[in-house]
Amino acid sequence: MLASDAILEFFFISQICIGLMGNSVLFKLKMCTFITRSHLKKPIDVIFIHLTLVNVLTIMFKLIPDVMSSFGVRHFLDDVGCKATLFTHRVTRGLSICTTALLSAYQAITISPVHSKWAWLKLKLSTCIYPSFLFFWVINMLIYIHIIKTVVANLNFTIVGSGYSTLYCQTNQLEHHYYSMAFLSVILIRDLLFVSLMAWSSLYMVTLLYKHRRRAPHIHSPTLSPRPSPEIQATHIILLLVSCFVFFYFSDNFITLYLFYRHEKNWRLKRMNGIISSCYPVICPFVLMKNNKIVSKCISSISKMRMTFSRRTVKR
């Protein structure tokens, strides 16, 4: 085994462990809020829960086949397994962009002033969440039905020719070029719509934060330094989350398009692309838990335990 392959294995396994752990902790925190502290639950928590479930599915159906391949397991999936795995991964990836866009739009409307033209949406936000989820699932499953028709198991690891392929799956070489371009066009339109929604809501939130900072300069005084409101903290976190998504989204798409039109397939670059495409669902829960009080208390208690242990060690 080459050293580069061992490094890729380490990254794959680390992403699976860290991603599943982070999303599980965030899911448990939000579910505990719903069950035991219902007076603290917010409609936005439902979006967080949906996003964590989507992240877990994305990690499992993307990284587990990559791990099996890195350990030299060939023919891991047949045609049915390949169709199911790739279909689920692409659907959850589409749900990720839709849910992140919904999250940013929700927060932008939440912090909008009372006199703004979006204020009338505040009362309807909570009733729009579940229908939005249903719409996201239906539209993404309809888009990726094309995969079930055209994808077959990759039994030849030395593929030559343009087209979409993964470590275990590839598009049927007999597929008509027209249908392939129509499929890519539909995906491009969907992505442009939701990325535009993210960009609009992010710019709107940045504008509101800038106006708020100009109106309240005393907040940043060294003598008066109160903590920002929960809405402002949540806005900062969601802006950071959207920035992470956009960065990894464009990086993933750039490499995917390069590999799509490349005549000879580069499997090592495909594995690296798998790592890049899985970074967002891995990082996402940790960004969302950044200002969580329970997590902060746990981190502070762990740091205190470390300091106590180190002091005892020095005294010995």
Secondary structure, DSSP 8 states (H G I E B T S, - for coil): --HHHHHHHHHHHHHHHHHHHHHHHHHHHHHHHHHH-GGG--HHHHHHHHHHHHHHHHHHHHHHHHHHHHTT--S---HHHHHHHHHHHHHHHHHHHHHHHHHHHHHHHHTS-TTSTTGGGGGGHHHHHHHHHHHHHHHHHHHTHHHHHHEEE---SS-BSSS-B-SSEEE-TTS-HHHHHHHHHHHHHHHHHHHHHHHHHHHHHHHHHHHHHHH-GGGG-SS------HHHHHHHHHHHHHHHHHHHHHHHHHHHHHHHH-SB--HHHHHHHHHHHTHHHHHHHHHHTTT-HHHHHHHHHHHHHHHHHHHHHHH-
